[in-house]
Amino acid sequence: GTSSQNDVDMSWIPQETLNQIMQSRRDKASPRRLPRKRAQKRSVGSDE
């Protein structure tokens, strides 16, 4: 039963916790996306 602990971990973890983990992972995994969008919007405004 030790190898199946991984699956059980995910099973008992509440969806809210999973969502938080995924969100924090996303921010750390792709931190360039957020500032990139801001930069694009700023560029468009400056160009015009």
CHARMM internal coordinates of N, CA and C (Angstrom, degrees):
IC EDIT
DIST 1 N 1 CA 1.4417
DIST 1 CA 1 C 1.5105
ANGL 1 N 1 CA 1 C 114.25
DIST 1 C 2 N 1.3441
ANGL 1 CA 1 C 2 N 120.14
DIHE 1 N 1 CA 1 C 2 N -1.06
DIST 2 N 2 CA 1.4679
ANGL 1 C 2 N 2 CA 118.23
DIHE 1 CA 1 C 2 N 2 CA -178.81
DIST 2 CA 2 C 1.5315
ANGL 2 N 2 CA 2 C 110.39
DIHE 1 C 2 N 2 CA 2 C -74.36
DIST 2 C 3 N 1.3322
ANGL 2 CA 2 C 3 N 117.03
DIHE 2 N 2 CA 2 C 3 N -40.98
DIST 3 N 3 CA 1.4678
ANGL 2 C 3 N 3 CA 119.66
DIHE 2 CA 2 C 3 N 3 CA -177.15
DIST 3 CA 3 C 1.5211
ANGL 3 N 3 CA 3 C 110.61
DIHE 2 C 3 N 3 CA 3 C -66.87
DIST 3 C 4 N 1.3359
ANGL 3 CA 3 C 4 N 117.72
DIHE 3 N 3 CA 3 C 4 N -27.95
DIST 4 N 4 CA 1.4778
ANGL 3 C 4 N 4 CA 120.03
DIHE 3 CA 3 C 4 N 4 CA -178.60
DIST 4 CA 4 C 1.5218
ANGL 4 N 4 CA 4 C 110.27
DIHE 3 C 4 N 4 CA 4 C -82.73
DIST 4 C 5 N 1.3273
ANGL 4 CA 4 C 5 N 118.07
DIHE 4 N 4 CA 4 C 5 N -3.55
DIST 5 N 5 CA 1.4730
ANGL 4 C 5 N 5 CA 119.68
DIHE 4 CA 4 C 5 N 5 CA 179.99
DIST 5 CA 5 C 1.5268
ANGL 5 N 5 CA 5 C 110.09
DIHE 4 C 5 N 5 CA 5 C -61.89
DIST 5 C 6 N 1.3185
ANGL 5 CA 5 C 6 N 117.13
DIHE 5 N 5 CA 5 C 6 N -37.05
DIST 6 N 6 CA 1.4693
ANGL 5 C 6 N 6 CA 119.75
DIHE 5 CA 5 C 6 N 6 CA -179.66
DIST 6 CA 6 C 1.5234
ANGL 6 N 6 CA 6 C 110.31
DIHE 5 C 6 N 6 CA 6 C -54.95
DIST 6 C 7 N 1.3242
ANGL 6 CA 6 C 7 N 116.63
DIHE 6 N 6 CA 6 C 7 N -49.68
DIST 7 N 7 CA 1.4727
ANGL 6 C 7 N 7 CA 119.60
DIHE 6 CA 6 C 7 N 7 CA -179.26
DIST 7 CA 7 C 1.5206
ANGL 7 N 7 CA 7 C 109.82
DIHE 6 C 7 N 7 CA 7 C -62.47
DIST 7 C 8 N 1.3291
ANGL 7 CA 7 C 8 N 117.05
DIHE 7 N 7 CA 7 C 8 N -44.74
DIST 8 N 8 CA 1.4720
ANGL 7 C 8 N 8 CA 120.22
DIHE 7 CA 7 C 8 N 8 CA -178.36
DIST 8 CA 8 C 1.5279
ANGL 8 N 8 CA 8 C 109.24
DIHE 7 C 8 N 8 CA 8 C -60.42
DIST 8 C 9 N 1.3212
ANGL 8 CA 8 C 9 N 117.57
DIHE 8 N 8 CA 8 C 9 N -40.55
DIST 9 N 9 CA 1.4695
ANGL 8 C 9 N 9 CA 120.26
DIHE 8 CA 8 C 9 N 9 CA 179.91
DIST 9 CA 9 C 1.5227
ANGL 9 N 9 CA 9 C 109.76
DIHE 8 C 9 N 9 CA 9 C -51.03
DIST 9 C 10 N 1.3207
ANGL 9 CA 9 C 10 N 116.28
DIHE 9 N 9 CA 9 C 10 N -53.07
DIST 10 N 10 CA 1.4644
ANGL 9 C 10 N 10 CA 120.22
DIHE 9 CA 9 C 10 N 10 CA -178.18
DIST 10 CA 10 C 1.5285
ANGL 10 N 10 CA 10 C 110.50
DIHE 9 C 10 N 10 CA 10 C -62.81
DIST 10 C 11 N 1.3312
ANGL 10 CA 10 C 11 N 116.21
DIHE 10 N 10 CA 10 C 11 N -34.69
DIST 11 N 11 CA 1.4744
ANGL 10 C 11 N 11 CA 119.32
DIHE 10 CA 10 C 11 N 11 CA -175.34
DIST 11 CA 11 C 1.5226
ANGL 11 N 11 CA 11 C 110.41
DIHE 10 C 11 N 11 CA 11 C -65.88
DIST 11 C 12 N 1.3273
ANGL 11 CA 11 C 12 N 117.54
DIHE 11 N 11 CA 11 C 12 N -47.61
DIST 12 N 12 CA 1.4739
ANGL 11 C 12 N 12 CA 118.83
DIHE 11 CA 11 C 12 N 12 CA -174.18
DIST 12 CA 12 C 1.5241
ANGL 12 N 12 CA 12 C 111.90
DIHE 11 C 12 N 12 CA 12 C -80.78
DIST 12 C 13 N 1.3076
ANGL 12 CA 12 C 13 N 118.02
DIHE 12 N 12 CA 12 C 13 N -16.68
DIST 13 N 13 CA 1.4722
ANGL 12 C 13 N 13 CA 118.93
DIHE 12 CA 12 C 13 N 13 CA 179.58
DIST 13 CA 13 C 1.5310
ANGL 13 N 13 CA 13 C 109.05
DIHE 12 C 13 N 13 CA 13 C -67.54
DIST 13 C 14 N 1.3305
ANGL 13 CA 13 C 14 N 117.41
DIHE 13 N 13 CA 13 C 14 N 129.65
DIST 14 N 14 CA 1.4714
ANGL 13 C 14 N 14 CA 120.82
DIHE 13 CA 13 C 14 N 14 CA 179.49
DIST 14 CA 14 C 1.5250
ANGL 14 N 14 CA 14 C 111.56
DIHE 13 C 14 N 14 CA 14 C -65.45
DIST 14 C 15 N 1.3233
ANGL 14 CA 14 C 15 N 116.33
DIHE 14 N 14 CA 14 C 15 N 152.89
DIST 15 N 15 CA 1.4694
ANGL 14 C 15 N 15 CA 120.49
DIHE 14 CA 14 C 15 N 15 CA -177.93
DIST 15 CA 15 C 1.5290
ANGL 15 N 15 CA 15 C 110.59
DIHE 14 C 15 N 15 CA 15 C -59.53
DIST 15 C 16 N 1.3257
ANGL 15 CA 15 C 16 N 116.64
DIHE 15 N 15 CA 15 C 16 N -37.70
DIST 16 N 16 CA 1.4791
ANGL 15 C 16 N 16 CA 119.17
DIHE 15 CA 15 C 16 N 16 CA -178.96
DIST 16 CA 16 C 1.5240
ANGL 16 N 16 CA 16 C 110.00
DIHE 15 C 16 N 16 CA 16 C -58.57
DIST 16 C 17 N 1.3424
ANGL 16 CA 16 C 17 N 116.16
DIHE 16 N 16 CA 16 C 17 N -44.76
DIST 17 N 17 CA 1.4693
ANGL 16 C 17 N 17 CA 119.38
DIHE 16 CA 16 C 17 N 17 CA -179.95
DIST 17 CA 17 C 1.5253
ANGL 17 N 17 CA 17 C 109.88
DIHE 16 C 17 N 17 CA 17 C -62.90
DIST 17 C 18 N 1.3241
ANGL 17 CA 17 C 18 N 116.39
DIHE 17 N 17 CA 17 C 18 N -44.07
DIST 18 N 18 CA 1.4722
ANGL 17 C 18 N 18 CA 119.38
DIHE 17 CA 17 C 18 N 18 CA 179.78
DIST 18 CA 18 C 1.5238
ANGL 18 N 18 CA 18 C 109.28
DIHE 17 C 18 N 18 CA 18 C -59.52
DIST 18 C 19 N 1.3163
ANGL 18 CA 18 C 19 N 116.73
DIHE 18 N 18 CA 18 C 19 N -44.95
DIST 19 N 19 CA 1.4736
ANGL 18 C 19 N 19 CA 120.15
DIHE 18 CA 18 C 19 N 19 CA -179.94
DIST 19 CA 19 C 1.5251
ANGL 19 N 19 CA 19 C 110.02
DIHE 18 C 19 N 19 CA 19 C -58.34
DIST 19 C 20 N 1.3257
ANGL 19 CA 19 C 20 N 116.70
DIHE 19 N 19 CA 19 C 20 N -45.85
DIST 20 N 20 CA 1.4704
ANGL 19 C 20 N 20 CA 120.01
DIHE 19 CA 19 C 20 N 20 CA -179.08
DIST 20 CA 20 C 1.5188
ANGL 20 N 20 CA 20 C 109.63
DIHE 19 C 20 N 20 CA 20 C -60.71
DIST 20 C 21 N 1.3292
ANGL 20 CA 20 C 21 N 116.80
DIHE 20 N 20 CA 20 C 21 N -45.84
DIST 21 N 21 CA 1.4699
ANGL 20 C 21 N 21 CA 120.31
DIHE 20 CA 20 C 21 N 21 CA -179.41
DIST 21 CA 21 C 1.5298
ANGL 21 N 21 CA 21 C 109.55
DIHE 20 C 21 N 21 CA 21 C -60.60
DIST 21 C 22 N 1.3302
ANGL 21 CA 21 C 22 N 116.62
DIHE 21 N 21 CA 21 C 22 N -45.33
DIST 22 N 22 CA 1.4676
ANGL 21 C 22 N 22 CA 119.61
DIHE 21 CA 21 C 22 N 22 CA -179.06
DIST 22 CA 22 C 1.5265
ANGL 22 N 22 CA 22 C 110.23
DIHE 21 C 22 N 22 CA 22 C -63.19
DIST 22 C 23 N 1.3271
ANGL 22 CA 22 C 23 N 117.00
DIHE 22 N 22 CA 22 C 23 N -40.71
DIST 23 N 23 CA 1.4693
ANGL 22 C 23 N 23 CA 119.90
DIHE 22 CA 22 C 23 N 23 CA -179.99
DIST 23 CA 23 C 1.5245
ANGL 23 N 23 CA 23 C 109.91
DIHE 22 C 23 N 23 CA 23 C -63.11
DIST 23 C 24 N 1.3369
ANGL 23 CA 23 C 24 N 116.98
DIHE 23 N 23 CA 23 C 24 N -49.69
DIST 24 N 24 CA 1.4667
ANGL 23 C 24 N 24 CA 119.85
DIHE 23 CA 23 C 24 N 24 CA -178.65
DIST 24 CA 24 C 1.5246
ANGL 24 N 24 CA 24 C 109.29
DIHE 23 C 24 N 24 CA 24 C -62.34
DIST 24 C 25 N 1.3182
ANGL 24 CA 24 C 25 N 117.54
DIHE 24 N 24 CA 24 C 25 N -38.12
DIST 25 N 25 CA 1.4643
ANGL 24 C 25 N 25 CA 120.24
DIHE 24 CA 24 C 25 N 25 CA 178.85
DIST 25 CA 25 C 1.5269
ANGL 25 N 25 CA 25 C 109.41
DIHE 24 C 25 N 25 CA 25 C -64.30
DIST 25 C 26 N 1.3239
ANGL 25 CA 25 C 26 N 116.62
DIHE 25 N 25 CA 25 C 26 N -41.37
DIST 26 N 26 CA 1.4653
ANGL 25 C 26 N 26 CA 119.97
DIHE 25 CA 25 C 26 N 26 CA -179.26
DIST 26 CA 26 C 1.5305
ANGL 26 N 26 CA 26 C 109.71
DIHE 25 C 26 N 26 CA 26 C -61.80
DIST 26 C 27 N 1.3221
ANGL 26 CA 26 C 27 N 116.79
DIHE 26 N 26 CA 26 C 27 N -46.59
DIST 27 N 27 CA 1.4678
ANGL 26 C 27 N 27 CA 119.57
DIHE 26 CA 26 C 27 N 27 CA -178.84
DIST 27 CA 27 C 1.5229
ANGL 27 N 27 CA 27 C 110.00
DIHE 26 C 27 N 27 CA 27 C -58.87
DIST 27 C 28 N 1.3446
ANGL 27 CA 27 C 28 N 116.46
DIHE 27 N 27 CA 27 C 28 N -43.71
DIST 28 N 28 CA 1.4710
ANGL 27 C 28 N 28 CA 118.99
DIHE 27 CA 27 C 28 N 28 CA -178.49
DIST 28 CA 28 C 1.5235
ANGL 28 N 28 CA 28 C 110.79
DIHE 27 C 28 N 28 CA 28 C -74.33
DIST 28 C 29 N 1.3297
ANGL 28 CA 28 C 29 N 117.08
DIHE 28 N 28 CA 28 C 29 N -34.49
DIST 29 N 29 CA 1.4694
ANGL 28 C 29 N 29 CA 120.36
DIHE 28 CA 28 C 29 N 29 CA -176.86
DIST 29 CA 29 C 1.5289
ANGL 29 N 29 CA 29 C 110.38
DIHE 28 C 29 N 29 CA 29 C -70.94
DIST 29 C 30 N 1.3351
ANGL 29 CA 29 C 30 N 117.28
DIHE 29 N 29 CA 29 C 30 N -44.31
DIST 30 N 30 CA 1.4750
ANGL 29 C 30 N 30 CA 120.05
DIHE 29 CA 29 C 30 N 30 CA -177.29
DIST 30 CA 30 C 1.5257
ANGL 30 N 30 CA 30 C 110.46
DIHE 29 C 30 N 30 CA 30 C -129.63
DIST 30 C 31 N 1.3225
ANGL 30 CA 30 C 31 N 117.46
DIHE 30 N 30 CA 30 C 31 N 70.47
DIST 31 N 31 CA 1.4747
ANGL 30 C 31 N 31 CA 120.37
DIHE 30 CA 30 C 31 N 31 CA 179.27
DIST 31 CA 31 C 1.5262
ANGL 31 N 31 CA 31 C 111.30
DIHE 30 C 31 N 31 CA 31 C -75.35
DIST 31 C 32 N 1.3136
ANGL 31 CA 31 C 32 N 117.80
DIHE 31 N 31 CA 31 C 32 N -14.35
DIST 32 N 32 CA 1.4732
ANGL 31 C 32 N 32 CA 119.98
DIHE 31 CA 31 C 32 N 32 CA -178.33
DIST 32 CA 32 C 1.5298
ANGL 32 N 32 CA 32 C 110.91
DIHE 31 C 32 N 32 CA 32 C -76.12
DIST 32 C 33 N 1.3260
ANGL 32 CA 32 C 33 N 118.04
DIHE 32 N 32 CA 32 C 33 N -25.46
DIST 33 N 33 CA 1.4723
ANGL 32 C 33 N 33 CA 120.07
DIHE 32 CA 32 C 33 N 33 CA -176.03
DIST 33 CA 33 C 1.5301
ANGL 33 N 33 CA 33 C 110.45
DIHE 32 C 33 N 33 CA 33 C -62.76
DIST 33 C 34 N 1.3247
ANGL 33 CA 33 C 34 N 117.56
DIHE 33 N 33 CA 33 C 34 N -45.01
DIST 34 N 34 CA 1.4688
ANGL 33 C 34 N 34 CA 119.42
DIHE 33 CA 33 C 34 N 34 CA -176.56
DIST 34 CA 34 C 1.5272
ANGL 34 N 34 CA 34 C 110.54
DIHE 33 C 34 N 34 CA 34 C -61.22
DIST 34 C 35 N 1.3305
ANGL 34 CA 34 C 35 N 119.39
DIHE 34 N 34 CA 34 C 35 N -56.61
DIST 35 N 35 CA 1.4736
ANGL 34 C 35 N 35 CA 120.39
DIHE 34 CA 34 C 35 N 35 CA -178.65
DIST 35 CA 35 C 1.5249
ANGL 35 N 35 CA 35 C 111.00
DIHE 34 C 35 N 35 CA 35 C -64.85
DIST 35 C 36 N 1.3128
ANGL 35 CA 35 C 36 N 116.96
DIHE 35 N 35 CA 35 C 36 N -28.27
DIST 36 N 36 CA 1.4650
ANGL 35 C 36 N 36 CA 119.96
DIHE 35 CA 35 C 36 N 36 CA -178.82
DIST 36 CA 36 C 1.5262
ANGL 36 N 36 CA 36 C 109.29
DIHE 35 C 36 N 36 CA 36 C -63.90
DIST 36 C 37 N 1.3260
ANGL 36 CA 36 C 37 N 116.76
DIHE 36 N 36 CA 36 C 37 N -45.53
DIST 37 N 37 CA 1.4710
ANGL 36 C 37 N 37 CA 119.83
DIHE 36 CA 36 C 37 N 37 CA -179.53
DIST 37 CA 37 C 1.5257
ANGL 37 N 37 CA 37 C 109.24
DIHE 36 C 37 N 37 CA 37 C -60.74
DIST 37 C 38 N 1.3215
ANGL 37 CA 37 C 38 N 117.15
DIHE 37 N 37 CA 37 C 38 N -44.48
DIST 38 N 38 CA 1.4735
ANGL 37 C 38 N 38 CA 120.21
DIHE 37 CA 37 C 38 N 38 CA -179.73
DIST 38 CA 38 C 1.5261
ANGL 38 N 38 CA 38 C 109.57
DIHE 37 C 38 N 38 CA 38 C -60.66
DIST 38 C 39 N 1.3248
ANGL 38 CA 38 C 39 N 116.29
DIHE 38 N 38 CA 38 C 39 N -43.81
DIST 39 N 39 CA 1.4633
ANGL 38 C 39 N 39 CA 119.94
DIHE 38 CA 38 C 39 N 39 CA -177.90
DIST 39 CA 39 C 1.5250
ANGL 39 N 39 CA 39 C 109.66
DIHE 38 C 39 N 39 CA 39 C -62.48
DIST 39 C 40 N 1.3249
ANGL 39 CA 39 C 40 N 116.74
DIHE 39 N 39 CA 39 C 40 N -43.25
DIST 40 N 40 CA 1.4693
ANGL 39 C 40 N 40 CA 119.42
DIHE 39 CA 39 C 40 N 40 CA -179.56
DIST 40 CA 40 C 1.5232
ANGL 40 N 40 CA 40 C 110.01
DIHE 39 C 40 N 40 CA 40 C -60.05
DIST 40 C 41 N 1.3277
ANGL 40 CA 40 C 41 N 116.66
DIHE 40 N 40 CA 40 C 41 N -47.42
DIST 41 N 41 CA 1.4697
ANGL 40 C 41 N 41 CA 119.36
DIHE 40 CA 40 C 41 N 41 CA -178.88
DIST 41 CA 41 C 1.5298
ANGL 41 N 41 CA 41 C 109.58
DIHE 40 C 41 N 41 CA 41 C -60.92
DIST 41 C 42 N 1.3198
ANGL 41 CA 41 C 42 N 117.21
DIHE 41 N 41 CA 41 C 42 N -42.48
DIST 42 N 42 CA 1.4737
ANGL 41 C 42 N 42 CA 120.32
DIHE 41 CA 41 C 42 N 42 CA -179.58
DIST 42 CA 42 C 1.5249
ANGL 42 N 42 CA 42 C 109.56
DIHE 41 C 42 N 42 CA 42 C -62.42
DIST 42 C 43 N 1.3393
ANGL 42 CA 42 C 43 N 116.16
DIHE 42 N 42 CA 42 C 43 N -44.36
DIST 43 N 43 CA 1.4668
ANGL 42 C 43 N 43 CA 119.94
DIHE 42 CA 42 C 43 N 43 CA -178.89
DIST 43 CA 43 C 1.5235
ANGL 43 N 43 CA 43 C 110.03
DIHE 42 C 43 N 43 CA 43 C -58.26
DIST 43 C 44 N 1.3115
ANGL 43 CA 43 C 44 N 116.89
DIHE 43 N 43 CA 43 C 44 N -46.86
DIST 44 N 44 CA 1.4760
ANGL 43 C 44 N 44 CA 120.60
DIHE 43 CA 43 C 44 N 44 CA -178.75
DIST 44 CA 44 C 1.5259
ANGL 44 N 44 CA 44 C 109.09
DIHE 43 C 44 N 44 CA 44 C -58.45
DIST 44 C 45 N 1.3189
ANGL 44 CA 44 C 45 N 117.44
DIHE 44 N 44 CA 44 C 45 N -44.65
DIST 45 N 45 CA 1.4656
ANGL 44 C 45 N 45 CA 120.30
DIHE 44 CA 44 C 45 N 45 CA -179.18
DIST 45 CA 45 C 1.5252
ANGL 45 N 45 CA 45 C 110.34
DIHE 44 C 45 N 45 CA 45 C -64.44
DIST 45 C 46 N 1.3225
ANGL 45 CA 45 C 46 N 117.88
DIHE 45 N 45 CA 45 C 46 N -42.15
DIST 46 N 46 CA 1.4648
ANGL 45 C 46 N 46 CA 120.46
DIHE 45 CA 45 C 46 N 46 CA -178.66
DIST 46 CA 46 C 1.5279
ANGL 46 N 46 CA 46 C 110.18
DIHE 45 C 46 N 46 CA 46 C -65.95
DIST 46 C 47 N 1.3274
ANGL 46 CA 46 C 47 N 116.76
DIHE 46 N 46 CA 46 C 47 N -43.10
DIST 47 N 47 CA 1.4658
ANGL 46 C 47 N 47 CA 120.12
DIHE 46 CA 46 C 47 N 47 CA -179.82
DIST 47 CA 47 C 1.5224
ANGL 47 N 47 CA 47 C 110.27
DIHE 46 C 47 N 47 CA 47 C -56.75
DIST 47 C 48 N 1.3237
ANGL 47 CA 47 C 48 N 116.35
DIHE 47 N 47 CA 47 C 48 N -45.12
DIST 48 N 48 CA 1.4710
ANGL 47 C 48 N 48 CA 118.96
DIHE 47 CA 47 C 48 N 48 CA -178.52
DIST 48 CA 48 C 1.5211
ANGL 48 N 48 CA 48 C 108.92
DIHE 47 C 48 N 48 CA 48 C -79.35
END
COOR INIT
IC SEED 1 N 1 CA 1 C
IC BUILD
